Amino acid sequence: MPEMRLGDILDDYCSRCRLLTDHSVVAMVGEQVRKVRCRTCHYEHHYRQGKAGPRKNQPSAYEQVLASINPLVQPVPAEKPRRKRKTR
Ligand SMILES: [Zn+2]
């Protein structure tokens, strides 16, 4: 891995652009890049080593089922069976 220095350009994933874009190094710890700034949108963030960030939290299947259930559902009133009288 080539040595990096402050101001060097590297590729990283920008969560704003949602793309792998050119970033410049803005912070380092030892020889490790810690922070980078997107050269497209100037968004500064931790160096992700080109990986996309964690996925957005999506509701679990269980939560989706819960959400699909209307809590205000009322029981349908049962119809009383009518007795038919035979009239002569
Ligand atoms: Zn960006």
PDB file of the backbone (N, CA, C, O) and the ligand in Angstrom, with CONECT records:
HET     ZN  A 101       1
ATOM      1  N   MET A   1       0.851  -1.203   0.000  1.00  0.00           N
ATOM      2  CA  MET A   1       0.000   0.000   0.000  1.00  0.00           C
ATOM      3  C   MET A   1       0.881   1.244   0.000  1.00  0.00           C
ATOM      4  O   MET A   1       1.775   1.387   0.834  1.00  0.00           O
ATOM      5  N   PRO A   2       0.621   2.119  -0.924  1.00  0.00           N
ATOM      6  CA  PRO A   2       1.467   3.316  -1.021  1.00  0.00           C
ATOM      7  C   PRO A   2       1.265   4.219   0.187  1.00  0.00           C
ATOM      8  O   PRO A   2       0.190   4.264   0.783  1.00  0.00           O
ATOM      9  N   GLU A   3       2.316   4.925   0.524  1.00  0.00           N
ATOM     10  CA  GLU A   3       2.209   5.860   1.647  1.00  0.00           C
ATOM     11  C   GLU A   3       1.312   7.026   1.284  1.00  0.00           C
ATOM     12  O   GLU A   3       1.403   7.583   0.190  1.00  0.00           O
ATOM     13  N   MET A   4       0.459   7.381   2.203  1.00  0.00           N
ATOM     14  CA  MET A   4      -0.436   8.506   1.959  1.00  0.00           C
ATOM     15  C   MET A   4       0.013   9.700   2.776  1.00  0.00           C
ATOM     16  O   MET A   4       0.633   9.573   3.832  1.00  0.00           O
ATOM     17  N   ARG A   5      -0.314  10.829   2.261  1.00  0.00           N
ATOM     18  CA  ARG A   5      -0.014  12.061   2.992  1.00  0.00           C
ATOM     19  C   ARG A   5      -1.231  12.963   2.965  1.00  0.00           C
ATOM     20  O   ARG A   5      -2.131  12.799   2.142  1.00  0.00           O
ATOM     21  N   LEU A   6      -1.239  13.911   3.876  1.00  0.00           N
ATOM     22  CA  LEU A   6      -2.344  14.870   3.893  1.00  0.00           C
ATOM     23  C   LEU A   6      -2.449  15.546   2.537  1.00  0.00           C
ATOM     24  O   LEU A   6      -1.450  15.981   1.964  1.00  0.00           O
ATOM     25  N   GLY A   7      -3.660  15.626   2.041  1.00  0.00           N
ATOM     26  CA  GLY A   7      -3.877  16.288   0.767  1.00  0.00           C
ATOM     27  C   GLY A   7      -3.805  15.343  -0.416  1.00  0.00           C
ATOM     28  O   GLY A   7      -4.141  15.720  -1.538  1.00  0.00           O
ATOM     29  N   ASP A   8      -3.364  14.108  -0.170  1.00  0.00           N
ATOM     30  CA  ASP A   8      -3.324  13.146  -1.266  1.00  0.00           C
ATOM     31  C   ASP A   8      -4.745  12.793  -1.699  1.00  0.00           C
ATOM     32  O   ASP A   8      -5.706  12.916  -0.939  1.00  0.00           O
ATOM     33  N   ILE A   9      -4.835  12.356  -2.933  1.00  0.00           N
ATOM     34  CA  ILE A   9      -6.134  11.994  -3.484  1.00  0.00           C
ATOM     35  C   ILE A   9      -6.285  10.481  -3.449  1.00  0.00           C
ATOM     36  O   ILE A   9      -5.382   9.741  -3.839  1.00  0.00           O
ATOM     37  N   LEU A  10      -7.423  10.045  -2.984  1.00  0.00           N
ATOM     38  CA  LEU A  10      -7.703   8.614  -3.045  1.00  0.00           C
ATOM     39  C   LEU A  10      -9.181   8.404  -3.309  1.00  0.00           C
ATOM     40  O   LEU A  10     -10.004   9.306  -3.155  1.00  0.00           O
ATOM     41  N   ASP A  11      -9.481   7.200  -3.706  1.00  0.00           N
ATOM     42  CA  ASP A  11     -10.883   6.852  -3.946  1.00  0.00           C
ATOM     43  C   ASP A  11     -11.514   6.404  -2.635  1.00  0.00           C
ATOM     44  O   ASP A  11     -10.927   5.631  -1.877  1.00  0.00           O
ATOM     45  N   ASP A  12     -12.698   6.892  -2.387  1.00  0.00           N
ATOM     46  CA  ASP A  12     -13.439   6.380  -1.247  1.00  0.00           C
ATOM     47  C   ASP A  12     -14.929   6.507  -1.551  1.00  0.00           C
ATOM     48  O   ASP A  12     -15.345   7.207  -2.474  1.00  0.00           O
ATOM     49  N   TYR A  13     -15.692   5.822  -0.761  1.00  0.00           N
ATOM     50  CA  TYR A  13     -17.132   5.874  -0.970  1.00  0.00           C
ATOM     51  C   TYR A  13     -17.687   7.107  -0.260  1.00  0.00           C
ATOM     52  O   TYR A  13     -17.482   7.287   0.941  1.00  0.00           O
ATOM     53  N   CYS A  14     -18.384   7.944  -1.004  1.00  0.00           N
ATOM     54  CA  CYS A  14     -19.017   9.124  -0.417  1.00  0.00           C
ATOM     55  C   CYS A  14     -20.487   8.820  -0.189  1.00  0.00           C
ATOM     56  O   CYS A  14     -21.206   8.451  -1.117  1.00  0.00           O
ATOM     57  N   SER A  15     -20.931   8.978   1.063  1.00  0.00           N
ATOM     58  CA  SER A  15     -22.324   8.634   1.353  1.00  0.00           C
ATOM     59  C   SER A  15     -23.273   9.720   0.872  1.00  0.00           C
ATOM     60  O   SER A  15     -24.483   9.504   0.804  1.00  0.00           O
ATOM     61  N   ARG A  16     -22.731  10.883   0.538  1.00  0.00           N
ATOM     62  CA  ARG A  16     -23.608  11.916  -0.027  1.00  0.00           C
ATOM     63  C   ARG A  16     -23.797  11.684  -1.516  1.00  0.00           C
ATOM     64  O   ARG A  16     -24.917  11.678  -2.028  1.00  0.00           O
ATOM     65  N   CYS A  17     -22.676  11.494  -2.196  1.00  0.00           N
ATOM     66  CA  CYS A  17     -22.762  11.237  -3.632  1.00  0.00           C
ATOM     67  C   CYS A  17     -23.259   9.822  -3.884  1.00  0.00           C
ATOM     68  O   CYS A  17     -23.758   9.513  -4.966  1.00  0.00           O
ATOM     69  N   ARG A  18     -23.121   8.977  -2.891  1.00  0.00           N
ATOM     70  CA  ARG A  18     -23.437   7.560  -3.028  1.00  0.00           C
ATOM     71  C   ARG A  18     -22.638   6.957  -4.165  1.00  0.00           C
ATOM     72  O   ARG A  18     -23.139   6.154  -4.952  1.00  0.00           O
ATOM     73  N   LEU A  19     -21.424   7.354  -4.225  1.00  0.00           N
ATOM     74  CA  LEU A  19     -20.539   6.891  -5.293  1.00  0.00           C
ATOM     75  C   LEU A  19     -19.136   6.777  -4.754  1.00  0.00           C
ATOM     76  O   LEU A  19     -18.792   7.341  -3.715  1.00  0.00           O
ATOM     77  N   LEU A  20     -18.355   6.047  -5.472  1.00  0.00           N
ATOM     78  CA  LEU A  20     -16.925   6.037  -5.219  1.00  0.00           C
ATOM     79  C   LEU A  20     -16.357   7.262  -5.928  1.00  0.00           C
ATOM     80  O   LEU A  20     -16.369   7.339  -7.156  1.00  0.00           O
ATOM     81  N   THR A  21     -15.864   8.208  -5.153  1.00  0.00           N
ATOM     82  CA  THR A  21     -15.394   9.451  -5.755  1.00  0.00           C
ATOM     83  C   THR A  21     -13.976   9.751  -5.284  1.00  0.00           C
ATOM     84  O   THR A  21     -13.439   9.076  -4.406  1.00  0.00           O
ATOM     85  N   ASP A  22     -13.389  10.768  -5.883  1.00  0.00           N
ATOM     86  CA  ASP A  22     -12.085  11.239  -5.453  1.00  0.00           C
ATOM     87  C   ASP A  22     -12.214  11.943  -4.108  1.00  0.00           C
ATOM     88  O   ASP A  22     -13.096  12.779  -3.911  1.00  0.00           O
ATOM     89  N   HIS A  23     -11.345  11.599  -3.210  1.00  0.00           N
ATOM     90  CA  HIS A  23     -11.325  12.245  -1.906  1.00  0.00           C
ATOM     91  C   HIS A  23      -9.905  12.727  -1.627  1.00  0.00           C
ATOM     92  O   HIS A  23      -8.934  12.129  -2.090  1.00  0.00           O
ATOM     93  N   SER A  24      -9.796  13.799  -0.876  1.00  0.00           N
ATOM     94  CA  SER A  24      -8.476  14.188  -0.417  1.00  0.00           C
ATOM     95  C   SER A  24      -8.352  13.887   1.069  1.00  0.00           C
ATOM     96  O   SER A  24      -9.308  14.012   1.834  1.00  0.00           O
ATOM     97  N   VAL A  25      -7.155  13.491   1.451  1.00  0.00           N
ATOM     98  CA  VAL A  25      -6.901  13.128   2.841  1.00  0.00           C
ATOM     99  C   VAL A  25      -6.865  14.392   3.689  1.00  0.00           C
ATOM    100  O   VAL A  25      -6.140  15.336   3.376  1.00  0.00           O
ATOM    101  N   VAL A  26      -7.642  14.407   4.754  1.00  0.00           N
ATOM    102  CA  VAL A  26      -7.633  15.585   5.627  1.00  0.00           C
ATOM    103  C   VAL A  26      -7.156  15.255   7.024  1.00  0.00           C
ATOM    104  O   VAL A  26      -6.817  16.163   7.783  1.00  0.00           O
ATOM    105  N   ALA A  27      -7.118  13.985   7.387  1.00  0.00           N
ATOM    106  CA  ALA A  27      -6.626  13.631   8.718  1.00  0.00           C
ATOM    107  C   ALA A  27      -5.998  12.249   8.670  1.00  0.00           C
ATOM    108  O   ALA A  27      -6.512  11.326   8.039  1.00  0.00           O
ATOM    109  N   MET A  28      -4.872  12.137   9.356  1.00  0.00           N
ATOM    110  CA  MET A  28      -4.184  10.850   9.404  1.00  0.00           C
ATOM    111  C   MET A  28      -3.755  10.560  10.829  1.00  0.00           C
ATOM    112  O   MET A  28      -3.475  11.465  11.615  1.00  0.00           O
ATOM    113  N   VAL A  29      -3.711   9.275  11.138  1.00  0.00           N
ATOM    114  CA  VAL A  29      -3.141   8.839  12.408  1.00  0.00           C
ATOM    115  C   VAL A  29      -2.027   7.879  12.055  1.00  0.00           C
ATOM    116  O   VAL A  29      -2.273   6.785  11.546  1.00  0.00           O
ATOM    117  N   GLY A  30      -0.804   8.290  12.327  1.00  0.00           N
ATOM    118  CA  GLY A  30       0.331   7.491  11.889  1.00  0.00           C
ATOM    119  C   GLY A  30       0.357   7.455  10.381  1.00  0.00           C
ATOM    120  O   GLY A  30       0.423   8.498   9.730  1.00  0.00           O
ATOM    121  N   GLU A  31       0.305   6.251   9.815  1.00  0.00           N
ATOM    122  CA  GLU A  31       0.289   6.130   8.360  1.00  0.00           C
ATOM    123  C   GLU A  31      -1.104   5.781   7.856  1.00  0.00           C
ATOM    124  O   GLU A  31      -1.301   5.461   6.684  1.00  0.00           O
ATOM    125  N   GLN A  32      -2.051   5.851   8.762  1.00  0.00           N
ATOM    126  CA  GLN A  32      -3.406   5.466   8.382  1.00  0.00           C
ATOM    127  C   GLN A  32      -4.260   6.688   8.117  1.00  0.00           C
ATOM    128  O   GLN A  32      -4.276   7.649   8.887  1.00  0.00           O
ATOM    129  N   VAL A  33      -4.965   6.622   7.007  1.00  0.00           N
ATOM    130  CA  VAL A  33      -5.891   7.701   6.677  1.00  0.00           C
ATOM    131  C   VAL A  33      -7.110   7.596   7.581  1.00  0.00           C
ATOM    132  O   VAL A  33      -7.741   6.543   7.676  1.00  0.00           O
ATOM    133  N   ARG A  34      -7.426   8.677   8.230  1.00  0.00           N
ATOM    134  CA  ARG A  34      -8.578   8.658   9.125  1.00  0.00           C
ATOM    135  C   ARG A  34      -9.762   9.405   8.542  1.00  0.00           C
ATOM    136  O   ARG A  34     -10.899   8.933   8.595  1.00  0.00           O
ATOM    137  N   LYS A  35      -9.484  10.574   7.986  1.00  0.00           N
ATOM    138  CA  LYS A  35     -10.594  11.360   7.452  1.00  0.00           C
ATOM    139  C   LYS A  35     -10.278  11.805   6.039  1.00  0.00           C
ATOM    140  O   LYS A  35      -9.134  12.099   5.693  1.00  0.00           O
ATOM    141  N   VAL A  36     -11.306  11.846   5.250  1.00  0.00           N
ATOM    142  CA  VAL A  36     -11.163  12.278   3.863  1.00  0.00           C
ATOM    143  C   VAL A  36     -12.273  13.263   3.540  1.00  0.00           C
ATOM    144  O   VAL A  36     -13.292  13.338   4.227  1.00  0.00           O
ATOM    145  N   ARG A  37     -12.044  14.016   2.472  1.00  0.00           N
ATOM    146  CA  ARG A  37     -13.085  14.948   2.030  1.00  0.00           C
ATOM    147  C   ARG A  37     -13.368  14.687   0.565  1.00  0.00           C
ATOM    148  O   ARG A  37     -12.474  14.637  -0.280  1.00  0.00           O
ATOM    149  N   CYS A  38     -14.655  14.524   0.305  1.00  0.00           N
ATOM    150  CA  CYS A  38     -15.081  14.272  -1.066  1.00  0.00           C
ATOM    151  C   CYS A  38     -14.761  15.495  -1.922  1.00  0.00           C
ATOM    152  O   CYS A  38     -15.072  16.625  -1.547  1.00  0.00           O
ATOM    153  N   ARG A  39     -14.147  15.261  -3.055  1.00  0.00           N
ATOM    154  CA  ARG A  39     -13.795  16.390  -3.921  1.00  0.00           C
ATOM    155  C   ARG A  39     -14.954  16.799  -4.810  1.00  0.00           C
ATOM    156  O   ARG A  39     -14.882  17.800  -5.523  1.00  0.00           O
ATOM    157  N   THR A  40     -16.013  16.023  -4.762  1.00  0.00           N
ATOM    158  CA  THR A  40     -17.192  16.387  -5.544  1.00  0.00           C
ATOM    159  C   THR A  40     -18.143  17.266  -4.729  1.00  0.00           C
ATOM    160  O   THR A  40     -18.616  18.296  -5.211  1.00  0.00           O
ATOM    161  N   CYS A  41     -18.417  16.852  -3.495  1.00  0.00           N
ATOM    162  CA  CYS A  41     -19.394  17.606  -2.693  1.00  0.00           C
ATOM    163  C   CYS A  41     -18.760  18.207  -1.441  1.00  0.00           C
ATOM    164  O   CYS A  41     -19.437  18.884  -0.667  1.00  0.00           O
ATOM    165  N   HIS A  42     -17.484  17.966  -1.241  1.00  0.00           N
ATOM    166  CA  HIS A  42     -16.735  18.523  -0.098  1.00  0.00           C
ATOM    167  C   HIS A  42     -17.246  18.009   1.237  1.00  0.00           C
ATOM    168  O   HIS A  42     -17.071  18.654   2.270  1.00  0.00           O
ATOM    169  N   TYR A  43     -17.858  16.881   1.210  1.00  0.00           N
ATOM    170  CA  TYR A  43     -18.324  16.257   2.444  1.00  0.00           C
ATOM    171  C   TYR A  43     -17.151  15.551   3.116  1.00  0.00           C
ATOM    172  O   TYR A  43     -16.450  14.745   2.504  1.00  0.00           O
ATOM    173  N   GLU A  44     -16.961  15.875   4.378  1.00  0.00           N
ATOM    174  CA  GLU A  44     -15.835  15.305   5.108  1.00  0.00           C
ATOM    175  C   GLU A  44     -16.329  14.144   5.960  1.00  0.00           C
ATOM    176  O   GLU A  44     -17.338  14.270   6.654  1.00  0.00           O
ATOM    177  N   HIS A  45     -15.644  13.043   5.914  1.00  0.00           N
ATOM    178  CA  HIS A  45     -16.094  11.879   6.679  1.00  0.00           C
ATOM    179  C   HIS A  45     -14.921  10.960   6.938  1.00  0.00           C
ATOM    180  O   HIS A  45     -13.825  11.151   6.411  1.00  0.00           O
ATOM    181  N   HIS A  46     -15.173   9.968   7.754  1.00  0.00           N
ATOM    182  CA  HIS A  46     -14.135   8.982   8.040  1.00  0.00           C
ATOM    183  C   HIS A  46     -13.806   8.199   6.784  1.00  0.00           C
ATOM    184  O   HIS A  46     -14.667   7.935   5.944  1.00  0.00           O
ATOM    185  N   TYR A  47     -12.570   7.844   6.683  1.00  0.00           N
ATOM    186  CA  TYR A  47     -12.138   7.050   5.548  1.00  0.00           C
ATOM    187  C   TYR A  47     -12.734   5.660   5.638  1.00  0.00           C
ATOM    188  O   TYR A  47     -12.571   4.969   6.644  1.00  0.00           O
ATOM    189  N   ARG A  48     -13.416   5.258   4.599  1.00  0.00           N
ATOM    190  CA  ARG A  48     -14.117   3.974   4.628  1.00  0.00           C
ATOM    191  C   ARG A  48     -13.374   2.900   3.849  1.00  0.00           C
ATOM    192  O   ARG A  48     -13.869   1.782   3.701  1.00  0.00           O
ATOM    193  N   GLN A  49     -12.231   3.221   3.368  1.00  0.00           N
ATOM    194  CA  GLN A  49     -11.454   2.261   2.581  1.00  0.00           C
ATOM    195  C   GLN A  49     -12.252   1.778   1.391  1.00  0.00           C
ATOM    196  O   GLN A  49     -12.178   0.615   0.996  1.00  0.00           O
ATOM    197  N   GLY A  50     -13.010   2.692   0.833  1.00  0.00           N
ATOM    198  CA  GLY A  50     -13.723   2.375  -0.395  1.00  0.00           C
ATOM    199  C   GLY A  50     -14.962   1.543  -0.213  1.00  0.00           C
ATOM    200  O   GLY A  50     -15.611   1.166  -1.189  1.00  0.00           O
ATOM    201  N   LYS A  51     -15.300   1.251   1.030  1.00  0.00           N
ATOM    202  CA  LYS A  51     -16.487   0.423   1.245  1.00  0.00           C
ATOM    203  C   LYS A  51     -17.692   1.302   1.509  1.00  0.00           C
ATOM    204  O   LYS A  51     -17.583   2.402   2.050  1.00  0.00           O
ATOM    205  N   ALA A  52     -18.828   0.794   1.117  1.00  0.00           N
ATOM    206  CA  ALA A  52     -20.064   1.507   1.391  1.00  0.00           C
ATOM    207  C   ALA A  52     -20.354   1.446   2.881  1.00  0.00           C
ATOM    208  O   ALA A  52     -19.949   0.509   3.569  1.00  0.00           O
ATOM    209  N   GLY A  53     -21.043   2.433   3.359  1.00  0.00           N
ATOM    210  CA  GLY A  53     -21.388   2.480   4.771  1.00  0.00           C
ATOM    211  C   GLY A  53     -22.383   1.395   5.133  1.00  0.00           C
ATOM    212  O   GLY A  53     -22.845   0.642   4.275  1.00  0.00           O
ATOM    213  N   PRO A  54     -22.701   1.327   6.399  1.00  0.00           N
ATOM    214  CA  PRO A  54     -23.680   0.311   6.823  1.00  0.00           C
ATOM    215  C   PRO A  54     -25.023   0.564   6.180  1.00  0.00           C
ATOM    216  O   PRO A  54     -25.406   1.702   5.912  1.00  0.00           O
ATOM    217  N   ARG A  55     -25.717  -0.508   5.943  1.00  0.00           N
ATOM    218  CA  ARG A  55     -27.025  -0.361   5.325  1.00  0.00           C
ATOM    219  C   ARG A  55     -27.968   0.392   6.236  1.00  0.00           C
ATOM    220  O   ARG A  55     -27.855   0.378   7.462  1.00  0.00           O
ATOM    221  N   LYS A  56     -28.889   1.038   5.587  1.00  0.00           N
ATOM    222  CA  LYS A  56     -29.898   1.727   6.378  1.00  0.00           C
ATOM    223  C   LYS A  56     -30.750   0.701   7.098  1.00  0.00           C
ATOM    224  O   LYS A  56     -31.023  -0.386   6.589  1.00  0.00           O
ATOM    225  N   ASN A  57     -31.151   1.071   8.270  1.00  0.00           N
ATOM    226  CA  ASN A  57     -32.005   0.168   9.035  1.00  0.00           C
ATOM    227  C   ASN A  57     -33.333  -0.008   8.322  1.00  0.00           C
ATOM    228  O   ASN A  57     -34.056   0.954   8.061  1.00  0.00           O
ATOM    229  N   GLN A  58     -33.623  -1.222   8.025  1.00  0.00           N
ATOM    230  CA  GLN A  58     -34.914  -1.490   7.414  1.00  0.00           C
ATOM    231  C   GLN A  58     -35.763  -2.227   8.433  1.00  0.00           C
ATOM    232  O   GLN A  58     -35.265  -3.042   9.210  1.00  0.00           O
ATOM    233  N   PRO A  59     -37.042  -1.928   8.417  1.00  0.00           N
ATOM    234  CA  PRO A  59     -37.915  -2.620   9.358  1.00  0.00           C
ATOM    235  C   PRO A  59     -37.880  -4.118   9.095  1.00  0.00           C
ATOM    236  O   PRO A  59     -37.861  -4.566   7.949  1.00  0.00           O
ATOM    237  N   SER A  60     -37.872  -4.866  10.161  1.00  0.00           N
ATOM    238  CA  SER A  60     -37.849  -6.310  10.003  1.00  0.00           C
ATOM    239  C   SER A  60     -39.191  -6.787   9.452  1.00  0.00           C
ATOM    240  O   SER A  60     -40.171  -6.041   9.433  1.00  0.00           O
ATOM    241  N   ALA A  61     -39.216  -8.010   9.014  1.00  0.00           N
ATOM    242  CA  ALA A  61     -40.454  -8.570   8.471  1.00  0.00           C
ATOM    243  C   ALA A  61     -41.547  -8.518   9.528  1.00  0.00           C
ATOM    244  O   ALA A  61     -42.712  -8.255   9.228  1.00  0.00           O
ATOM    245  N   TYR A  62     -41.155  -8.770  10.751  1.00  0.00           N
ATOM    246  CA  TYR A  62     -42.118  -8.745  11.843  1.00  0.00           C
ATOM    247  C   TYR A  62     -42.735  -7.356  11.984  1.00  0.00           C
ATOM    248  O   TYR A  62     -43.947  -7.223  12.159  1.00  0.00           O
ATOM    249  N   GLU A  63     -41.894  -6.322  11.908  1.00  0.00           N
ATOM    250  CA  GLU A  63     -42.401  -4.962  12.050  1.00  0.00           C
ATOM    251  C   GLU A  63     -43.290  -4.580  10.873  1.00  0.00           C
ATOM    252  O   GLU A  63     -44.258  -3.833  11.021  1.00  0.00           O
ATOM    253  N   GLN A  64     -42.941  -5.107   9.699  1.00  0.00           N
ATOM    254  CA  GLN A  64     -43.761  -4.800   8.536  1.00  0.00           C
ATOM    255  C   GLN A  64     -45.151  -5.415   8.683  1.00  0.00           C
ATOM    256  O   GLN A  64     -46.158  -4.812   8.310  1.00  0.00           O
ATOM    257  N   VAL A  65     -45.182  -6.612   9.226  1.00  0.00           N
ATOM    258  CA  VAL A  65     -46.484  -7.256   9.441  1.00  0.00           C
ATOM    259  C   VAL A  65     -47.284  -6.452  10.445  1.00  0.00           C
ATOM    260  O   VAL A  65     -48.478  -6.217  10.260  1.00  0.00           O
ATOM    261  N   LEU A  66     -46.616  -6.031  11.512  1.00  0.00           N
ATOM    262  CA  LEU A  66     -47.306  -5.236  12.525  1.00  0.00           C
ATOM    263  C   LEU A  66     -47.880  -3.968  11.913  1.00  0.00           C
ATOM    264  O   LEU A  66     -49.011  -3.582  12.207  1.00  0.00           O
ATOM    265  N   ALA A  67     -47.093  -3.326  11.062  1.00  0.00           N
ATOM    266  CA  ALA A  67     -47.532  -2.068  10.481  1.00  0.00           C
ATOM    267  C   ALA A  67     -48.707  -2.276   9.542  1.00  0.00           C
ATOM    268  O   ALA A  67     -49.526  -1.378   9.347  1.00  0.00           O
ATOM    269  N   SER A  68     -48.785  -3.472   8.958  1.00  0.00           N
ATOM    270  CA  SER A  68     -49.856  -3.717   7.995  1.00  0.00           C
ATOM    271  C   SER A  68     -51.175  -4.029   8.690  1.00  0.00           C
ATOM    272  O   SER A  68     -52.241  -4.013   8.075  1.00  0.00           O
ATOM    273  N   ILE A  69     -51.079  -4.310   9.967  1.00  0.00           N
ATOM    274  CA  ILE A  69     -52.312  -4.620  10.702  1.00  0.00           C
ATOM    275  C   ILE A  69     -52.918  -3.323  11.215  1.00  0.00           C
ATOM    276  O   ILE A  69     -52.270  -2.556  11.927  1.00  0.00           O
ATOM    277  N   ASN A  70     -54.134  -3.098  10.852  1.00  0.00           N
ATOM    278  CA  ASN A  70     -54.805  -1.896  11.319  1.00  0.00           C
ATOM    279  C   ASN A  70     -55.280  -2.120  12.752  1.00  0.00           C
ATOM    280  O   ASN A  70     -56.093  -3.008  13.009  1.00  0.00           O
ATOM    281  N   PRO A  71     -54.777  -1.322  13.675  1.00  0.00           N
ATOM    282  CA  PRO A  71     -55.165  -1.548  15.081  1.00  0.00           C
ATOM    283  C   PRO A  71     -56.616  -1.176  15.341  1.00  0.00           C
ATOM    284  O   PRO A  71     -57.161  -1.498  16.397  1.00  0.00           O
ATOM    285  N   LEU A  72     -57.243  -0.503  14.388  1.00  0.00           N
ATOM    286  CA  LEU A  72     -58.614  -0.056  14.628  1.00  0.00           C
ATOM    287  C   LEU A  72     -59.649  -0.974  13.972  1.00  0.00           C
ATOM    288  O   LEU A  72     -60.824  -0.631  13.849  1.00  0.00           O
ATOM    289  N   VAL A  73     -59.185  -2.120  13.567  1.00  0.00           N
ATOM    290  CA  VAL A  73     -60.128  -3.053  12.959  1.00  0.00           C
ATOM    291  C   VAL A  73     -61.159  -3.476  13.994  1.00  0.00           C
ATOM    292  O   VAL A  73     -60.812  -3.892  15.099  1.00  0.00           O
ATOM    293  N   GLN A  74     -62.419  -3.367  13.628  1.00  0.00           N
ATOM    294  CA  GLN A  74     -63.467  -3.777  14.561  1.00  0.00           C
ATOM    295  C   GLN A  74     -64.085  -5.078  14.082  1.00  0.00           C
ATOM    296  O   GLN A  74     -64.210  -5.335  12.884  1.00  0.00           O
ATOM    297  N   PRO A  75     -64.458  -5.872  15.037  1.00  0.00           N
ATOM    298  CA  PRO A  75     -65.071  -7.145  14.641  1.00  0.00           C
ATOM    299  C   PRO A  75     -66.376  -6.895  13.896  1.00  0.00           C
ATOM    300  O   PRO A  75     -67.183  -6.050  14.283  1.00  0.00           O
ATOM    301  N   VAL A  76     -66.557  -7.632  12.846  1.00  0.00           N
ATOM    302  CA  VAL A  76     -67.794  -7.499  12.077  1.00  0.00           C
ATOM    303  C   VAL A  76     -68.934  -8.082  12.890  1.00  0.00           C
ATOM    304  O   VAL A  76     -68.851  -9.221  13.349  1.00  0.00           O
ATOM    305  N   PRO A  77     -70.006  -7.306  13.074  1.00  0.00           N
ATOM    306  CA  PRO A  77     -71.131  -7.832  13.861  1.00  0.00           C
ATOM    307  C   PRO A  77     -71.750  -9.037  13.166  1.00  0.00           C
ATOM    308  O   PRO A  77     -72.069  -9.006  11.978  1.00  0.00           O
ATOM    309  N   ALA A  78     -71.902 -10.058  13.921  1.00  0.00           N
ATOM    310  CA  ALA A  78     -72.456 -11.275  13.334  1.00  0.00           C
ATOM    311  C   ALA A  78     -73.956 -11.113  13.123  1.00  0.00           C
ATOM    312  O   ALA A  78     -74.689 -10.612  13.975  1.00  0.00           O
ATOM    313  N   GLU A  79     -74.364 -11.552  11.968  1.00  0.00           N
ATOM    314  CA  GLU A  79     -75.793 -11.454  11.695  1.00  0.00           C
ATOM    315  C   GLU A  79     -76.527 -12.553  12.435  1.00  0.00           C
ATOM    316  O   GLU A  79     -76.108 -13.709  12.481  1.00  0.00           O
ATOM    317  N   LYS A  80     -77.631 -12.141  13.005  1.00  0.00           N
ATOM    318  CA  LYS A  80     -78.424 -13.163  13.678  1.00  0.00           C
ATOM    319  C   LYS A  80     -79.151 -14.008  12.641  1.00  0.00           C
ATOM    320  O   LYS A  80     -79.792 -13.494  11.725  1.00  0.00           O
ATOM    321  N   PRO A  81     -79.035 -15.267  12.808  1.00  0.00           N
ATOM    322  CA  PRO A  81     -79.773 -16.130  11.850  1.00  0.00           C
ATOM    323  C   PRO A  81     -81.281 -15.978  12.059  1.00  0.00           C
ATOM    324  O   PRO A  81     -81.811 -16.081  13.166  1.00  0.00           O
ATOM    325  N   ARG A  82     -81.918 -15.733  10.953  1.00  0.00           N
ATOM    326  CA  ARG A  82     -83.379 -15.574  11.055  1.00  0.00           C
ATOM    327  C   ARG A  82     -84.065 -16.916  10.941  1.00  0.00           C
ATOM    328  O   ARG A  82     -83.722 -17.780  10.134  1.00  0.00           O
ATOM    329  N   ARG A  83     -85.031 -17.026  11.781  1.00  0.00           N
ATOM    330  CA  ARG A  83     -85.832 -18.252  11.668  1.00  0.00           C
ATOM    331  C   ARG A  83     -86.971 -17.977  10.703  1.00  0.00           C
ATOM    332  O   ARG A  83     -87.735 -17.019  10.824  1.00  0.00           O
ATOM    333  N   LYS A  84     -87.029 -18.837   9.785  1.00  0.00           N
ATOM    334  CA  LYS A  84     -88.108 -18.677   8.815  1.00  0.00           C
ATOM    335  C   LYS A  84     -89.348 -19.393   9.323  1.00  0.00           C
ATOM    336  O   LYS A  84     -89.338 -20.586   9.627  1.00  0.00           O
ATOM    337  N   ARG A  85     -90.395 -18.625   9.398  1.00  0.00           N
ATOM    338  CA  ARG A  85     -91.653 -19.231   9.803  1.00  0.00           C
ATOM    339  C   ARG A  85     -92.452 -19.577   8.575  1.00  0.00           C
ATOM    340  O   ARG A  85     -92.599 -18.799   7.632  1.00  0.00           O
ATOM    341  N   LYS A  86     -92.938 -20.738   8.638  1.00  0.00           N
ATOM    342  CA  LYS A  86     -93.799 -21.082   7.524  1.00  0.00           C
ATOM    343  C   LYS A  86     -95.199 -20.601   7.795  1.00  0.00           C
ATOM    344  O   LYS A  86     -95.834 -20.999   8.772  1.00  0.00           O
ATOM    345  N   THR A  87     -95.655 -19.774   6.957  1.00  0.00           N
ATOM    346  CA  THR A  87     -97.031 -19.291   7.150  1.00  0.00           C
ATOM    347  C   THR A  87     -97.968 -19.936   6.144  1.00  0.00           C
ATOM    348  O   THR A  87     -97.690 -20.002   4.946  1.00  0.00           O
ATOM    349  N   ARG A  88     -99.024 -20.381   6.642  1.00  0.00           N
ATOM    350  CA  ARG A  88     -99.988 -21.000   5.747  1.00  0.00           C
ATOM    351  C   ARG A  88    -101.204 -20.136   5.538  1.00  0.00           C
ATOM    352  O   ARG A  88    -102.115 -20.520   4.804  1.00  0.00           O
TER     353      ARG A  88
HETATM  354 ZN    ZN A 101     -19.432  13.450  -2.238  1.00  0.00          ZN2+
END
